[in-house]
Amino acid sequence: MSYVNPDPEPERTTGLEPGGGVPPGETPPAESSMPEAGPRQPEARRRGWAKAPLTLILLLVVLIAAFFLVYALVLIL
């Protein structure tokens, strides 16, 4: 992999003063592009629920609902 210097070359950049500053009214040079810079892009993630966790949650909800239904029937009778 080759190294890319992100700093502009003062000898070839127009609008820079001898110290590297930019005079008033002048647009500073844009930063150079570095292909290695920046955060890594996350890989595409699957969206939605997996079948196993969704099934377990639904089963738990049905069991809790059945428990309270039986409990209510025992109290009534």
Secondary structure, DSSP 4 states (H G I P E B T S, - for coil): ------SPPTTT-TT--TTS---TTPPPPPPPP-TT-SPPPPPPPPPS--HHHHHHHHHHHHHHHHHHHHHHHHHH-
